[in-house]
Amino acid sequence: MAADPTDASMPDACSGFSSLYRNLRGLKWRIDLGILPSSASIDDLRRATADSRRRYASSRRKLLIDPRLAKDGINSADLTMDNPLSQNPGSMWGQFFRNAELERTLDQDLMRLYPERGSYFQTSGCQGMLRRILLLWCLGHVDFGYRQGMHELLAPLLYVLQTDVERLFEVRKAYEDHFADEFENDPTYKFDLKKFGNSCATPGSDPEILQMMVSLTDAYGAEGELGVVLSDKFMEHDAYSMFDALLSGSGGPVSMTELFDPSPSIKACGAIYRLLSVADASLYGHLVELGIEPQYFGLRWLRVLFGREFDLEDLLIIWDEIFSHQNVSFYRAAAIVEEGEEEEEEEEGISGSPRGLFICFFAVSMILNLRSQLLSTEIPTAALQRLLNYPSSDIKIERLLEKAKSMMAAATSQLRSGGSASEGTTPVKVVAAAAGVSYWEEKWREKQKEKENTTMRSMKGWSQRVLRLQLSRTISDPSPSRTDDERVGIREPSVRRSLLKDLEQQLDDDEE
């Protein structure tokens, strides 16, 4: 019996240590993104942390090269190639100049990053970390390079790590004796967890979380200082690991790099419209009638995970929910994968995973929230502007999330009853099947037929008006003071001009 493909559809809120980190958003995101194991001991967390930091340090030493450091030429095998005037593309100096050009591009984007929070994002320390992370990732993925918007994906990741460090600092300050190495001076010293928990004055804390914070920041634990899970010294290392996992998807269907390419991103936008057609057929039909294609606004939403539509604090709440959904295929849980099913899954794109499907449903929730405003306008540009300039300040983010989660629950329920993965079901197709398998195509045909009928009625009315005008002109007698030659030579052009003028005036009146 094949496994239920929806077993991985909803997050396991109690899996491993994740439930203990509700006050440490950055740490939980590292678990949700697959950087740290979700079910492991403290020592396992520390080892995984140290390994990810070693990889970043190794890449930085390898890729961030400054040829000026080798002034004596000892490290250069060929000075004819490795000199500032060399035109060789493999030259160390050539790479240095290309890096400098990329840095200038990065600086232009980073200077505009969250101006309302310039006290953090515009500091030299933060700008330096953001620049190095982006530069290093681009150098490690030369085939992809830098795309505008990447800095908007990185900034919240670094911000939550900084928040965790500040949270740790507050706890350290309040309970300094529990973080100090008292055992070095007093061999009989014991950590009094009960006293520690009862005296806790930090909002939202509990003894278990506080004890774990002590264990996670112990420099004498596994891997030593490199394994300190919450550390301001390695914030750049941890942010890079999160950024890389987000862009690559860690092997899952939701890979942000794909959303920067036209074909996968347009497929993702199409999935949003298919889900909208089921959730609200009239609103979907109205947008189609206006000619608003989903990629017109969907690319802006998806490529930065709604980062341009909401302020930072609301965005973090949205990402909490997005990352809490697993980024694994709906079909990985099934033991049987028939030949040809991989093509079905690939066709579905990001909506082939719980995380991607929730992203699509959240976009649908955003559209539904503007339902009355969109239906009230018949001007395509006005409707599109409402979608591009989303009024997030007037919206409760919890309402959008609840709507998305309710649709997600209904969809996964429908998917469970829609068949197993071996039958070739895909999430969006199963959901769309509730309203008819060919709903999208049928809706398009209805709109086309309606347009054709409207055009035929308009042409028929126009021809009848022309005929009536021609008849009215035909029965009028020519002036007796003019001869036939005069009527032919002089009056005919005047009559033709009058006919066309009257016809134009009547058509204008009908349109009004």
Phi, psi and omega in degrees: 000128182289149179289153178291120182293349181262006180300330182263015188284332183240148183291148176267096188294338183254013183288125174055227184268356188303323182293343181274351189252028183295339178264359181237081187299316181299320179293319179294321178297323178297327176286314182297327180277358175087012179281319177248147180293142183281335180229100185198166175279171177301318180297322178295320177298319181293320180293317178296322177297313181296320181296316180295325179288324177296319180297319179294316180298321179295317179295322181294319178294327184280321190259328180271091186253135174242102184296344181290343180288336181263064185288329183277352177081004182294323183277358181254125181283333184217102182289341178291336178262316183269073173215158187301337182266358183292138177261003181291127182296338179271004181293143177298322178290324177299318177295322180298316180291324177294321177297320180296322178294319178295322179298323178296321177296318179297318182298324179298321179283320183293330179295336181262008187279119176043066180298333179289346177239041182296339180297340176248305188289337181262007175286154182297324180295313180293315179300321179295316179295315179300317181296314182294320180296313180296317180297314182295320180295318180294321179292330178278350179225065186295332180290338181259312177074197182264135175238139181298131184113343179297323180295334179283338173279327182283320188305312179297329179295315178293325182296317181290329175294319177297321179295321177298318180296318178295323176298316178297320180298320178297317180293318178301317182294322181285328185228056186299324183293334181281337178267345181285157181275066183295331184293340179291326180265335182228101182299338182269002183294135178230142179283117182269091184297321182296314179295320180299316183288318182293330182269005184294127178243003181281126183302134174080001183270159171219162186304322183295317179295317181296321178296320180292325178298323176295315182293322183288342182250014180281114181289351180261003180280194180302137179070005176062217184294330179294338180265004177294112189292321178254101185214129177286340180291331185245026180298321179296318179299314183292322179296321178297317180299319179293318180296316179295319179294323179292316181290318183278337183078002181052038178086359180269173182296330182272095176244117184295334178297325180294328181287349174272354176261146187300309188297307180297324182290322178292324176297319179296319178295322177297323177297324178298316181292325179295319178292323178296323181297332177276319183290322182206092185295322182292319178293318177300314180298324179295317179294322178294319180296325178284350180080021180271105179278149188297331181289343180300324178242337184294324179298319178297319181290312191282321188294336176240020178051050175069018183293337181267354184260343185226155176288169191299316183296318177292324180297321179297323178293320178297315180294328174306313183288320180297310183290336180290341175274138185291143177259059176235152181295146174299341187258353179292332180288340180277137183281339184251126175232106182287159179296131180097346180289332180298326178293322177297317182294320181295324180296331184284338176068219186294336181287003177277003178231158177303319180295314181294321179294323178293322177302316179295318180293326177294322176297319177298319178299321178296318180294315181298329180294337178258019188306306184297322180291322181288319181289338183277352181246142176251006181261117184304316183295325179293317179295319180294323179296326178294325180283325181281327178252073188293130183279066187293333182293338182260012188238139173274118185297329180297325180294318178296318181293319180296320178296317179296319181292324178293319177293323178297317179296318179295322181292316180293327175295318177295324180293322178297322181273357184271354179123171181272170181294333181290346178269003175082019179287147175229149188307305184294323180294321179293317179296316180294333181296337178297334179252010183110132185297322184257032184302314182302309182294320181295322179296321180294318180296322178298318180294320179294318180295320179296320178295320179297317180296320179297319179295317180295318179296322180294317180294322180295316179296322180295316181294324179293321179294321177298318181296318179297320180293321180296319180295319180295327179283329183292324185279352179281136182279147176286161180291132181291345182279359182245142176279172179297320181296321180294322180294323180289316186278332187244312189284330186297314177298323180295319178296318181297318179295319180295320179299311181295322180294315179295321179297315180297318180296318182292322178296320178296320180295322180294321180294323179292000000 
